[in-house]
Amino acid sequence: MKLRLTPLNFATAFLMVVAVYSWIYGVQISGTHFKTMSTAVGWIFILFAVVVSFMDIMFRNFFPATKKLWIVELSFITLAAIIFLLVK
């Protein structure tokens, strides 16, 4: 199996780091510290990481060339960020 680094691999790693960080230090929303919510937020980030990892596997099956895979995954990340900002 050929190991390829892709943008969604980095996104999965980032989400895992954020999950562990929220478990260790807790979450803070609008200046109020919520220690009891840190577990729920951590599990949400783990769920996001699993979904992003699954998307990476699907994109790898559809686009075998690494250059096209990078373009598609960066486009996916950009589209997801734009949709997030529009909904926010």
HTML snippet that shows the backbone in 3Dmol.js (N, CA, C, O; Angstrom):
<script src="https://3Dmol.org/build/3Dmol-min.js"></script>
<div id="view" style="width:600px;height:400px;position:relative"></div>
<script>
const pdb = `
ATOM      1  N   MET A   1       0.842  -1.184   0.000  1.00  0.00           N
ATOM      2  CA  MET A   1       0.000   0.000   0.000  1.00  0.00           C
ATOM      3  C   MET A   1       0.880   1.237   0.000  1.00  0.00           C
ATOM      4  O   MET A   1       1.815   1.351   0.792  1.00  0.00           O
ATOM      5  N   LYS A   2       0.576   2.139  -0.876  1.00  0.00           N
ATOM      6  CA  LYS A   2       1.373   3.351  -1.030  1.00  0.00           C
ATOM      7  C   LYS A   2       0.865   4.431  -0.076  1.00  0.00           C
ATOM      8  O   LYS A   2      -0.323   4.754  -0.071  1.00  0.00           O
ATOM      9  N   LEU A   3       1.754   4.975   0.717  1.00  0.00           N
ATOM     10  CA  LEU A   3       1.395   6.036   1.658  1.00  0.00           C
ATOM     11  C   LEU A   3       1.466   7.387   0.947  1.00  0.00           C
ATOM     12  O   LEU A   3       2.511   7.777   0.424  1.00  0.00           O
ATOM     13  N   ARG A   4       0.328   8.093   0.939  1.00  0.00           N
ATOM     14  CA  ARG A   4       0.284   9.422   0.315  1.00  0.00           C
ATOM     15  C   ARG A   4      -0.260  10.423   1.318  1.00  0.00           C
ATOM     16  O   ARG A   4      -1.280  10.182   1.964  1.00  0.00           O
ATOM     17  N   LEU A   5       0.425  11.538   1.440  1.00  0.00           N
ATOM     18  CA  LEU A   5      -0.061  12.618   2.293  1.00  0.00           C
ATOM     19  C   LEU A   5      -1.011  13.484   1.484  1.00  0.00           C
ATOM     20  O   LEU A   5      -0.709  13.885   0.360  1.00  0.00           O
ATOM     21  N   THR A   6      -2.169  13.765   2.077  1.00  0.00           N
ATOM     22  CA  THR A   6      -3.181  14.565   1.411  1.00  0.00           C
ATOM     23  C   THR A   6      -3.696  15.623   2.388  1.00  0.00           C
ATOM     24  O   THR A   6      -3.466  15.514   3.592  1.00  0.00           O
ATOM     25  N   PRO A   7      -4.383  16.633   1.887  1.00  0.00           N
ATOM     26  CA  PRO A   7      -4.916  17.670   2.775  1.00  0.00           C
ATOM     27  C   PRO A   7      -5.901  17.134   3.809  1.00  0.00           C
ATOM     28  O   PRO A   7      -5.943  17.638   4.931  1.00  0.00           O
ATOM     29  N   LEU A   8      -6.691  16.125   3.456  1.00  0.00           N
ATOM     30  CA  LEU A   8      -7.634  15.587   4.426  1.00  0.00           C
ATOM     31  C   LEU A   8      -6.928  14.773   5.506  1.00  0.00           C
ATOM     32  O   LEU A   8      -7.459  14.622   6.607  1.00  0.00           O
ATOM     33  N   ASN A   9      -5.739  14.246   5.210  1.00  0.00           N
ATOM     34  CA  ASN A   9      -4.942  13.618   6.269  1.00  0.00           C
ATOM     35  C   ASN A   9      -4.551  14.660   7.311  1.00  0.00           C
ATOM     36  O   ASN A   9      -4.637  14.405   8.512  1.00  0.00           O
ATOM     37  N   PHE A  10      -4.125  15.820   6.853  1.00  0.00           N
ATOM     38  CA  PHE A  10      -3.761  16.896   7.772  1.00  0.00           C
ATOM     39  C   PHE A  10      -4.978  17.379   8.553  1.00  0.00           C
ATOM     40  O   PHE A  10      -4.876  17.685   9.741  1.00  0.00           O
ATOM     41  N   ALA A  11      -6.133  17.447   7.886  1.00  0.00           N
ATOM     42  CA  ALA A  11      -7.355  17.870   8.573  1.00  0.00           C
ATOM     43  C   ALA A  11      -7.758  16.858   9.642  1.00  0.00           C
ATOM     44  O   ALA A  11      -8.198  17.249  10.723  1.00  0.00           O
ATOM     45  N   THR A  12      -7.614  15.573   9.358  1.00  0.00           N
ATOM     46  CA  THR A  12      -7.927  14.541  10.348  1.00  0.00           C
ATOM     47  C   THR A  12      -7.000  14.649  11.547  1.00  0.00           C
ATOM     48  O   THR A  12      -7.448  14.564  12.691  1.00  0.00           O
ATOM     49  N   ALA A  13      -5.724  14.834  11.295  1.00  0.00           N
ATOM     50  CA  ALA A  13      -4.765  14.978  12.396  1.00  0.00           C
ATOM     51  C   ALA A  13      -5.078  16.216  13.230  1.00  0.00           C
ATOM     52  O   ALA A  13      -4.995  16.175  14.458  1.00  0.00           O
ATOM     53  N   PHE A  14      -5.438  17.316  12.568  1.00  0.00           N
ATOM     54  CA  PHE A  14      -5.785  18.541  13.289  1.00  0.00           C
ATOM     55  C   PHE A  14      -7.020  18.333  14.173  1.00  0.00           C
ATOM     56  O   PHE A  14      -7.047  18.789  15.316  1.00  0.00           O
ATOM     57  N   LEU A  15      -8.026  17.655  13.655  1.00  0.00           N
ATOM     58  CA  LEU A  15      -9.242  17.412  14.433  1.00  0.00           C
ATOM     59  C   LEU A  15      -8.963  16.507  15.630  1.00  0.00           C
ATOM     60  O   LEU A  15      -9.548  16.695  16.697  1.00  0.00           O
ATOM     61  N   MET A  16      -8.080  15.535  15.465  1.00  0.00           N
ATOM     62  CA  MET A  16      -7.717  14.674  16.594  1.00  0.00           C
ATOM     63  C   MET A  16      -6.978  15.465  17.670  1.00  0.00           C
ATOM     64  O   MET A  16      -7.205  15.258  18.862  1.00  0.00           O
ATOM     65  N   VAL A  17      -6.095  16.369  17.252  1.00  0.00           N
ATOM     66  CA  VAL A  17      -5.365  17.207  18.213  1.00  0.00           C
ATOM     67  C   VAL A  17      -6.336  18.118  18.958  1.00  0.00           C
ATOM     68  O   VAL A  17      -6.211  18.290  20.171  1.00  0.00           O
ATOM     69  N   VAL A  18      -7.293  18.699  18.254  1.00  0.00           N
ATOM     70  CA  VAL A  18      -8.282  19.568  18.897  1.00  0.00           C
ATOM     71  C   VAL A  18      -9.139  18.775  19.885  1.00  0.00           C
ATOM     72  O   VAL A  18      -9.493  19.288  20.947  1.00  0.00           O
ATOM     73  N   ALA A  19      -9.473  17.539  19.547  1.00  0.00           N
ATOM     74  CA  ALA A  19     -10.266  16.696  20.453  1.00  0.00           C
ATOM     75  C   ALA A  19      -9.495  16.423  21.741  1.00  0.00           C
ATOM     76  O   ALA A  19     -10.043  16.547  22.836  1.00  0.00           O
ATOM     77  N   VAL A  20      -8.243  16.056  21.608  1.00  0.00           N
ATOM     78  CA  VAL A  20      -7.422  15.786  22.798  1.00  0.00           C
ATOM     79  C   VAL A  20      -7.224  17.065  23.608  1.00  0.00           C
ATOM     80  O   VAL A  20      -7.270  17.037  24.838  1.00  0.00           O
ATOM     81  N   TYR A  21      -7.006  18.176  22.926  1.00  0.00           N
ATOM     82  CA  TYR A  21      -6.839  19.459  23.619  1.00  0.00           C
ATOM     83  C   TYR A  21      -8.098  19.818  24.409  1.00  0.00           C
ATOM     84  O   TYR A  21      -8.007  20.295  25.540  1.00  0.00           O
ATOM     85  N   SER A  22      -9.273  19.590  23.813  1.00  0.00           N
ATOM     86  CA  SER A  22     -10.513  19.929  24.524  1.00  0.00           C
ATOM     87  C   SER A  22     -10.734  19.002  25.714  1.00  0.00           C
ATOM     88  O   SER A  22     -11.304  19.421  26.721  1.00  0.00           O
ATOM     89  N   TRP A  23     -10.289  17.743  25.614  1.00  0.00           N
ATOM     90  CA  TRP A  23     -10.402  16.836  26.760  1.00  0.00           C
ATOM     91  C   TRP A  23      -9.473  17.247  27.884  1.00  0.00           C
ATOM     92  O   TRP A  23      -9.838  17.151  29.056  1.00  0.00           O
ATOM     93  N   ILE A  24      -8.283  17.702  27.547  1.00  0.00           N
ATOM     94  CA  ILE A  24      -7.302  18.049  28.586  1.00  0.00           C
ATOM     95  C   ILE A  24      -7.614  19.399  29.218  1.00  0.00           C
ATOM     96  O   ILE A  24      -7.645  19.516  30.443  1.00  0.00           O
ATOM     97  N   TYR A  25      -7.844  20.418  28.394  1.00  0.00           N
ATOM     98  CA  TYR A  25      -7.993  21.782  28.899  1.00  0.00           C
ATOM     99  C   TYR A  25      -9.435  22.259  28.997  1.00  0.00           C
ATOM    100  O   TYR A  25      -9.683  23.324  29.564  1.00  0.00           O
ATOM    101  N   GLY A  26     -10.382  21.515  28.469  1.00  0.00           N
ATOM    102  CA  GLY A  26     -11.774  21.941  28.505  1.00  0.00           C
ATOM    103  C   GLY A  26     -12.074  22.939  27.394  1.00  0.00           C
ATOM    104  O   GLY A  26     -11.198  23.294  26.604  1.00  0.00           O
ATOM    105  N   VAL A  27     -13.320  23.383  27.349  1.00  0.00           N
ATOM    106  CA  VAL A  27     -13.729  24.344  26.328  1.00  0.00           C
ATOM    107  C   VAL A  27     -14.185  25.633  27.006  1.00  0.00           C
ATOM    108  O   VAL A  27     -14.649  25.634  28.146  1.00  0.00           O
ATOM    109  N   GLN A  28     -14.037  26.717  26.270  1.00  0.00           N
ATOM    110  CA  GLN A  28     -14.422  28.019  26.791  1.00  0.00           C
ATOM    111  C   GLN A  28     -15.229  28.732  25.711  1.00  0.00           C
ATOM    112  O   GLN A  28     -14.735  28.973  24.610  1.00  0.00           O
ATOM    113  N   ILE A  29     -16.463  29.062  26.034  1.00  0.00           N
ATOM    114  CA  ILE A  29     -17.346  29.729  25.081  1.00  0.00           C
ATOM    115  C   ILE A  29     -17.751  31.067  25.668  1.00  0.00           C
ATOM    116  O   ILE A  29     -18.333  31.120  26.752  1.00  0.00           O
ATOM    117  N   SER A  30     -17.451  32.139  24.970  1.00  0.00           N
ATOM    118  CA  SER A  30     -17.797  33.503  25.382  1.00  0.00           C
ATOM    119  C   SER A  30     -17.259  33.836  26.777  1.00  0.00           C
ATOM    120  O   SER A  30     -17.931  34.495  27.570  1.00  0.00           O
ATOM    121  N   GLY A  31     -16.054  33.379  27.061  1.00  0.00           N
ATOM    122  CA  GLY A  31     -15.423  33.720  28.334  1.00  0.00           C
ATOM    123  C   GLY A  31     -15.842  32.850  29.502  1.00  0.00           C
ATOM    124  O   GLY A  31     -15.282  32.984  30.590  1.00  0.00           O
ATOM    125  N   THR A  32     -16.807  31.962  29.314  1.00  0.00           N
ATOM    126  CA  THR A  32     -17.270  31.080  30.379  1.00  0.00           C
ATOM    127  C   THR A  32     -16.666  29.697  30.156  1.00  0.00           C
ATOM    128  O   THR A  32     -16.785  29.126  29.072  1.00  0.00           O
ATOM    129  N   HIS A  33     -16.014  29.161  31.194  1.00  0.00           N
ATOM    130  CA  HIS A  33     -15.348  27.870  31.090  1.00  0.00           C
ATOM    131  C   HIS A  33     -16.342  26.746  31.372  1.00  0.00           C
ATOM    132  O   HIS A  33     -16.957  26.712  32.438  1.00  0.00           O
ATOM    133  N   PHE A  34     -16.503  25.816  30.405  1.00  0.00           N
ATOM    134  CA  PHE A  34     -17.408  24.674  30.549  1.00  0.00           C
ATOM    135  C   PHE A  34     -16.590  23.398  30.665  1.00  0.00           C
ATOM    136  O   PHE A  34     -16.214  22.807  29.652  1.00  0.00           O
ATOM    137  N   LYS A  35     -16.311  22.968  31.890  1.00  0.00           N
ATOM    138  CA  LYS A  35     -15.526  21.753  32.078  1.00  0.00           C
ATOM    139  C   LYS A  35     -16.348  20.511  31.748  1.00  0.00           C
ATOM    140  O   LYS A  35     -15.796  19.525  31.259  1.00  0.00           O
ATOM    141  N   THR A  36     -17.648  20.539  32.003  1.00  0.00           N
ATOM    142  CA  THR A  36     -18.471  19.363  31.751  1.00  0.00           C
ATOM    143  C   THR A  36     -18.729  19.139  30.261  1.00  0.00           C
ATOM    144  O   THR A  36     -19.039  18.020  29.853  1.00  0.00           O
ATOM    145  N   MET A  37     -18.610  20.162  29.465  1.00  0.00           N
ATOM    146  CA  MET A  37     -18.861  20.029  28.028  1.00  0.00           C
ATOM    147  C   MET A  37     -17.643  19.542  27.263  1.00  0.00           C
ATOM    148  O   MET A  37     -17.758  19.223  26.080  1.00  0.00           O
ATOM    149  N   SER A  38     -16.480  19.475  27.899  1.00  0.00           N
ATOM    150  CA  SER A  38     -15.269  19.125  27.169  1.00  0.00           C
ATOM    151  C   SER A  38     -15.327  17.716  26.608  1.00  0.00           C
ATOM    152  O   SER A  38     -14.800  17.469  25.524  1.00  0.00           O
ATOM    153  N   THR A  39     -15.951  16.787  27.315  1.00  0.00           N
ATOM    154  CA  THR A  39     -16.060  15.420  26.813  1.00  0.00           C
ATOM    155  C   THR A  39     -16.940  15.371  25.573  1.00  0.00           C
ATOM    156  O   THR A  39     -16.584  14.716  24.593  1.00  0.00           O
ATOM    157  N   ALA A  40     -18.064  16.041  25.595  1.00  0.00           N
ATOM    158  CA  ALA A  40     -18.966  16.044  24.436  1.00  0.00           C
ATOM    159  C   ALA A  40     -18.310  16.703  23.231  1.00  0.00           C
ATOM    160  O   ALA A  40     -18.417  16.201  22.112  1.00  0.00           O
ATOM    161  N   VAL A  41     -17.637  17.817  23.453  1.00  0.00           N
ATOM    162  CA  VAL A  41     -16.969  18.509  22.358  1.00  0.00           C
ATOM    163  C   VAL A  41     -15.838  17.646  21.803  1.00  0.00           C
ATOM    164  O   VAL A  41     -15.628  17.604  20.591  1.00  0.00           O
ATOM    165  N   GLY A  42     -15.118  16.966  22.671  1.00  0.00           N
ATOM    166  CA  GLY A  42     -14.056  16.066  22.220  1.00  0.00           C
ATOM    167  C   GLY A  42     -14.588  14.950  21.345  1.00  0.00           C
ATOM    168  O   GLY A  42     -13.993  14.628  20.316  1.00  0.00           O
ATOM    169  N   TRP A  43     -15.721  14.347  21.750  1.00  0.00           N
ATOM    170  CA  TRP A  43     -16.317  13.283  20.939  1.00  0.00           C
ATOM    171  C   TRP A  43     -16.834  13.814  19.609  1.00  0.00           C
ATOM    172  O   TRP A  43     -16.788  13.102  18.605  1.00  0.00           O
ATOM    173  N   ILE A  44     -17.324  15.047  19.581  1.00  0.00           N
ATOM    174  CA  ILE A  44     -17.778  15.645  18.321  1.00  0.00           C
ATOM    175  C   ILE A  44     -16.607  15.808  17.359  1.00  0.00           C
ATOM    176  O   ILE A  44     -16.738  15.535  16.165  1.00  0.00           O
ATOM    177  N   PHE A  45     -15.471  16.249  17.873  1.00  0.00           N
ATOM    178  CA  PHE A  45     -14.291  16.390  17.012  1.00  0.00           C
ATOM    179  C   PHE A  45     -13.772  15.032  16.546  1.00  0.00           C
ATOM    180  O   PHE A  45     -13.276  14.910  15.426  1.00  0.00           O
ATOM    181  N   ILE A  46     -13.882  14.010  17.397  1.00  0.00           N
ATOM    182  CA  ILE A  46     -13.511  12.657  16.963  1.00  0.00           C
ATOM    183  C   ILE A  46     -14.440  12.199  15.835  1.00  0.00           C
ATOM    184  O   ILE A  46     -13.983  11.597  14.863  1.00  0.00           O
ATOM    185  N   LEU A  47     -15.731  12.478  15.960  1.00  0.00           N
ATOM    186  CA  LEU A  47     -16.685  12.135  14.895  1.00  0.00           C
ATOM    187  C   LEU A  47     -16.336  12.859  13.601  1.00  0.00           C
ATOM    188  O   LEU A  47     -16.356  12.255  12.529  1.00  0.00           O
ATOM    189  N   PHE A  48     -16.015  14.152  13.691  1.00  0.00           N
ATOM    190  CA  PHE A  48     -15.593  14.894  12.501  1.00  0.00           C
ATOM    191  C   PHE A  48     -14.356  14.263  11.873  1.00  0.00           C
ATOM    192  O   PHE A  48     -14.267  14.160  10.650  1.00  0.00           O
ATOM    193  N   ALA A  49     -13.402  13.840  12.701  1.00  0.00           N
ATOM    194  CA  ALA A  49     -12.174  13.220  12.191  1.00  0.00           C
ATOM    195  C   ALA A  49     -12.483  11.917  11.458  1.00  0.00           C
ATOM    196  O   ALA A  49     -11.877  11.629  10.426  1.00  0.00           O
ATOM    197  N   VAL A  50     -13.410  11.138  11.977  1.00  0.00           N
ATOM    198  CA  VAL A  50     -13.787   9.877  11.317  1.00  0.00           C
ATOM    199  C   VAL A  50     -14.452  10.164   9.969  1.00  0.00           C
ATOM    200  O   VAL A  50     -14.167   9.488   8.980  1.00  0.00           O
ATOM    201  N   VAL A  51     -15.323  11.149   9.928  1.00  0.00           N
ATOM    202  CA  VAL A  51     -15.997  11.499   8.670  1.00  0.00           C
ATOM    203  C   VAL A  51     -14.990  12.016   7.642  1.00  0.00           C
ATOM    204  O   VAL A  51     -15.062  11.649   6.469  1.00  0.00           O
ATOM    205  N   VAL A  52     -14.066  12.851   8.066  1.00  0.00           N
ATOM    206  CA  VAL A  52     -13.050  13.385   7.147  1.00  0.00           C
ATOM    207  C   VAL A  52     -12.143  12.259   6.658  1.00  0.00           C
ATOM    208  O   VAL A  52     -11.762  12.239   5.488  1.00  0.00           O
ATOM    209  N   SER A  53     -11.801  11.343   7.522  1.00  0.00           N
ATOM    210  CA  SER A  53     -10.984  10.198   7.121  1.00  0.00           C
ATOM    211  C   SER A  53     -11.723   9.336   6.099  1.00  0.00           C
ATOM    212  O   SER A  53     -11.122   8.868   5.132  1.00  0.00           O
ATOM    213  N   PHE A  54     -13.010   9.128   6.305  1.00  0.00           N
ATOM    214  CA  PHE A  54     -13.822   8.368   5.350  1.00  0.00           C
ATOM    215  C   PHE A  54     -13.876   9.089   3.996  1.00  0.00           C
ATOM    216  O   PHE A  54     -13.781   8.451   2.948  1.00  0.00           O
ATOM    217  N   MET A  55     -14.028  10.403   4.021  1.00  0.00           N
ATOM    218  CA  MET A  55     -14.042  11.175   2.773  1.00  0.00           C
ATOM    219  C   MET A  55     -12.705  11.046   2.044  1.00  0.00           C
ATOM    220  O   MET A  55     -12.669  10.966   0.816  1.00  0.00           O
ATOM    221  N   ASP A  56     -11.608  11.025   2.804  1.00  0.00           N
ATOM    222  CA  ASP A  56     -10.286  10.862   2.210  1.00  0.00           C
ATOM    223  C   ASP A  56     -10.183   9.515   1.507  1.00  0.00           C
ATOM    224  O   ASP A  56      -9.648   9.431   0.401  1.00  0.00           O
ATOM    225  N   ILE A  57     -10.690   8.465   2.136  1.00  0.00           N
ATOM    226  CA  ILE A  57     -10.655   7.138   1.515  1.00  0.00           C
ATOM    227  C   ILE A  57     -11.499   7.122   0.242  1.00  0.00           C
ATOM    228  O   ILE A  57     -11.096   6.528  -0.758  1.00  0.00           O
ATOM    229  N   MET A  58     -12.664   7.767   0.270  1.00  0.00           N
ATOM    230  CA  MET A  58     -13.507   7.810  -0.935  1.00  0.00           C
ATOM    231  C   MET A  58     -12.823   8.577  -2.061  1.00  0.00           C
ATOM    232  O   MET A  58     -12.831   8.131  -3.208  1.00  0.00           O
ATOM    233  N   PHE A  59     -12.230   9.729  -1.743  1.00  0.00           N
ATOM    234  CA  PHE A  59     -11.544  10.503  -2.780  1.00  0.00           C
ATOM    235  C   PHE A  59     -10.348   9.746  -3.344  1.00  0.00           C
ATOM    236  O   PHE A  59     -10.062   9.848  -4.537  1.00  0.00           O
ATOM    237  N   ARG A  60      -9.649   8.990  -2.508  1.00  0.00           N
ATOM    238  CA  ARG A  60      -8.513   8.201  -2.997  1.00  0.00           C
ATOM    239  C   ARG A  60      -8.959   7.150  -4.005  1.00  0.00           C
ATOM    240  O   ARG A  60      -8.236   6.861  -4.959  1.00  0.00           O
ATOM    241  N   ASN A  61     -10.138   6.577  -3.803  1.00  0.00           N
ATOM    242  CA  ASN A  61     -10.637   5.573  -4.753  1.00  0.00           C
ATOM    243  C   ASN A  61     -11.059   6.202  -6.078  1.00  0.00           C
ATOM    244  O   ASN A  61     -10.908   5.575  -7.126  1.00  0.00           O
ATOM    245  N   PHE A  62     -11.576   7.411  -6.055  1.00  0.00           N
ATOM    246  CA  PHE A  62     -12.042   8.060  -7.279  1.00  0.00           C
ATOM    247  C   PHE A  62     -10.922   8.731  -8.070  1.00  0.00           C
ATOM    248  O   PHE A  62     -10.995   8.813  -9.296  1.00  0.00           O
ATOM    249  N   PHE A  63      -9.888   9.212  -7.381  1.00  0.00           N
ATOM    250  CA  PHE A  63      -8.804   9.949  -8.037  1.00  0.00           C
ATOM    251  C   PHE A  63      -7.467   9.299  -7.700  1.00  0.00           C
ATOM    252  O   PHE A  63      -6.873   9.614  -6.669  1.00  0.00           O
ATOM    253  N   PRO A  64      -6.985   8.396  -8.553  1.00  0.00           N
ATOM    254  CA  PRO A  64      -5.733   7.698  -8.236  1.00  0.00           C
ATOM    255  C   PRO A  64      -4.490   8.574  -8.370  1.00  0.00           C
ATOM    256  O   PRO A  64      -3.486   8.303  -7.712  1.00  0.00           O
ATOM    257  N   ALA A  65      -4.527   9.609  -9.196  1.00  0.00           N
ATOM    258  CA  ALA A  65      -3.363  10.491  -9.353  1.00  0.00           C
ATOM    259  C   ALA A  65      -3.286  11.455  -8.171  1.00  0.00           C
ATOM    260  O   ALA A  65      -4.282  12.062  -7.780  1.00  0.00           O
ATOM    261  N   THR A  66      -2.089  11.581  -7.613  1.00  0.00           N
ATOM    262  CA  THR A  66      -1.923  12.383  -6.409  1.00  0.00           C
ATOM    263  C   THR A  66      -2.204  13.860  -6.665  1.00  0.00           C
ATOM    264  O   THR A  66      -2.779  14.534  -5.810  1.00  0.00           O
ATOM    265  N   LYS A  67      -1.808  14.369  -7.822  1.00  0.00           N
ATOM    266  CA  LYS A  67      -2.023  15.787  -8.119  1.00  0.00           C
ATOM    267  C   LYS A  67      -3.517  16.107  -8.189  1.00  0.00           C
ATOM    268  O   LYS A  67      -3.961  17.106  -7.624  1.00  0.00           O
ATOM    269  N   LYS A  68      -4.278  15.285  -8.864  1.00  0.00           N
ATOM    270  CA  LYS A  68      -5.725  15.507  -8.947  1.00  0.00           C
ATOM    271  C   LYS A  68      -6.375  15.342  -7.580  1.00  0.00           C
ATOM    272  O   LYS A  68      -7.315  16.060  -7.241  1.00  0.00           O
ATOM    273  N   LEU A  69      -5.872  14.395  -6.801  1.00  0.00           N
ATOM    274  CA  LEU A  69      -6.404  14.176  -5.455  1.00  0.00           C
ATOM    275  C   LEU A  69      -6.216  15.407  -4.586  1.00  0.00           C
ATOM    276  O   LEU A  69      -7.125  15.796  -3.851  1.00  0.00           O
ATOM    277  N   TRP A  70      -5.032  16.028  -4.665  1.00  0.00           N
ATOM    278  CA  TRP A  70      -4.779  17.250  -3.885  1.00  0.00           C
ATOM    279  C   TRP A  70      -5.723  18.362  -4.314  1.00  0.00           C
ATOM    280  O   TRP A  70      -6.271  19.067  -3.467  1.00  0.00           O
ATOM    281  N   ILE A  71      -5.919  18.526  -5.611  1.00  0.00           N
ATOM    282  CA  ILE A  71      -6.802  19.589  -6.113  1.00  0.00           C
ATOM    283  C   ILE A  71      -8.233  19.366  -5.643  1.00  0.00           C
ATOM    284  O   ILE A  71      -8.893  20.303  -5.193  1.00  0.00           O
ATOM    285  N   VAL A  72      -8.712  18.138  -5.744  1.00  0.00           N
ATOM    286  CA  VAL A  72     -10.092  17.834  -5.347  1.00  0.00           C
ATOM    287  C   VAL A  72     -10.264  18.022  -3.841  1.00  0.00           C
ATOM    288  O   VAL A  72     -11.255  18.607  -3.403  1.00  0.00           O
ATOM    289  N   GLU A  73      -9.310  17.534  -3.042  1.00  0.00           N
ATOM    290  CA  GLU A  73      -9.445  17.644  -1.593  1.00  0.00           C
ATOM    291  C   GLU A  73      -9.317  19.094  -1.113  1.00  0.00           C
ATOM    292  O   GLU A  73     -10.022  19.500  -0.190  1.00  0.00           O
ATOM    293  N   LEU A  74      -8.434  19.868  -1.724  1.00  0.00           N
ATOM    294  CA  LEU A  74      -8.356  21.288  -1.366  1.00  0.00           C
ATOM    295  C   LEU A  74      -9.631  22.020  -1.763  1.00  0.00           C
ATOM    296  O   LEU A  74     -10.085  22.912  -1.047  1.00  0.00           O
ATOM    297  N   SER A  75     -10.210  21.646  -2.902  1.00  0.00           N
ATOM    298  CA  SER A  75     -11.488  22.239  -3.306  1.00  0.00           C
ATOM    299  C   SER A  75     -12.596  21.864  -2.330  1.00  0.00           C
ATOM    300  O   SER A  75     -13.439  22.697  -1.997  1.00  0.00           O
ATOM    301  N   PHE A  76     -12.598  20.625  -1.873  1.00  0.00           N
ATOM    302  CA  PHE A  76     -13.591  20.180  -0.894  1.00  0.00           C
ATOM    303  C   PHE A  76     -13.459  20.951   0.418  1.00  0.00           C
ATOM    304  O   PHE A  76     -14.462  21.370   0.995  1.00  0.00           O
ATOM    305  N   ILE A  77     -12.242  21.136   0.883  1.00  0.00           N
ATOM    306  CA  ILE A  77     -12.009  21.877   2.127  1.00  0.00           C
ATOM    307  C   ILE A  77     -12.457  23.329   1.967  1.00  0.00           C
ATOM    308  O   ILE A  77     -13.079  23.893   2.867  1.00  0.00           O
ATOM    309  N   THR A  78     -12.142  23.930   0.821  1.00  0.00           N
ATOM    310  CA  THR A  78     -12.547  25.309   0.560  1.00  0.00           C
ATOM    311  C   THR A  78     -14.066  25.436   0.500  1.00  0.00           C
ATOM    312  O   THR A  78     -14.633  26.370   1.066  1.00  0.00           O
ATOM    313  N   LEU A  79     -14.722  24.509  -0.177  1.00  0.00           N
ATOM    314  CA  LEU A  79     -16.179  24.530  -0.261  1.00  0.00           C
ATOM    315  C   LEU A  79     -16.814  24.352   1.112  1.00  0.00           C
ATOM    316  O   LEU A  79     -17.783  25.037   1.438  1.00  0.00           O
ATOM    317  N   ALA A  80     -16.285  23.447   1.912  1.00  0.00           N
ATOM    318  CA  ALA A  80     -16.822  23.241   3.264  1.00  0.00           C
ATOM    319  C   ALA A  80     -16.637  24.482   4.121  1.00  0.00           C
ATOM    320  O   ALA A  80     -17.526  24.830   4.897  1.00  0.00           O
ATOM    321  N   ALA A  81     -15.493  25.158   3.995  1.00  0.00           N
ATOM    322  CA  ALA A  81     -15.256  26.385   4.758  1.00  0.00           C
ATOM    323  C   ALA A  81     -16.209  27.500   4.320  1.00  0.00           C
ATOM    324  O   ALA A  81     -16.720  28.241   5.160  1.00  0.00           O
ATOM    325  N   ILE A  82     -16.451  27.623   3.018  1.00  0.00           N
ATOM    326  CA  ILE A  82     -17.371  28.663   2.526  1.00  0.00           C
ATOM    327  C   ILE A  82     -18.794  28.390   3.013  1.00  0.00           C
ATOM    328  O   ILE A  82     -19.491  29.311   3.436  1.00  0.00           O
ATOM    329  N   ILE A  83     -19.228  27.125   2.955  1.00  0.00           N
ATOM    330  CA  ILE A  83     -20.568  26.788   3.430  1.00  0.00           C
ATOM    331  C   ILE A  83     -20.676  27.059   4.919  1.00  0.00           C
ATOM    332  O   ILE A  83     -21.694  27.574   5.382  1.00  0.00           O
ATOM    333  N   PHE A  84     -19.629  26.716   5.684  1.00  0.00           N
ATOM    334  CA  PHE A  84     -19.633  26.989   7.124  1.00  0.00           C
ATOM    335  C   PHE A  84     -19.763  28.477   7.405  1.00  0.00           C
ATOM    336  O   PHE A  84     -20.529  28.877   8.281  1.00  0.00           O
ATOM    337  N   LEU A  85     -19.027  29.294   6.675  1.00  0.00           N
ATOM    338  CA  LEU A  85     -19.099  30.749   6.900  1.00  0.00           C
ATOM    339  C   LEU A  85     -20.446  31.315   6.474  1.00  0.00           C
ATOM    340  O   LEU A  85     -20.941  32.249   7.105  1.00  0.00           O
ATOM    341  N   LEU A  86     -21.054  30.777   5.421  1.00  0.00           N
ATOM    342  CA  LEU A  86     -22.360  31.254   4.999  1.00  0.00           C
ATOM    343  C   LEU A  86     -23.445  30.893   6.008  1.00  0.00           C
ATOM    344  O   LEU A  86     -24.344  31.694   6.263  1.00  0.00           O
ATOM    345  N   VAL A  87     -23.369  29.695   6.582  1.00  0.00           N
ATOM    346  CA  VAL A  87     -24.368  29.268   7.565  1.00  0.00           C
ATOM    347  C   VAL A  87     -24.168  30.026   8.869  1.00  0.00           C
ATOM    348  O   VAL A  87     -25.139  30.358   9.549  1.00  0.00           O
ATOM    349  N   LYS A  88     -22.927  30.300   9.218  1.00  0.00           N
ATOM    350  CA  LYS A  88     -22.622  31.005  10.454  1.00  0.00           C
ATOM    351  C   LYS A  88     -23.181  32.405  10.395  1.00  0.00           C
ATOM    352  O   LYS A  88     -23.031  33.171  11.347  1.00  0.00           O
TER     353      LYS A  88
END
`;
const viewer = $3Dmol.createViewer("view");
viewer.addModel(pdb, "pdb");
viewer.setStyle({}, {cartoon: {color: "spectrum"}});
viewer.zoomTo();
viewer.render();
</script>
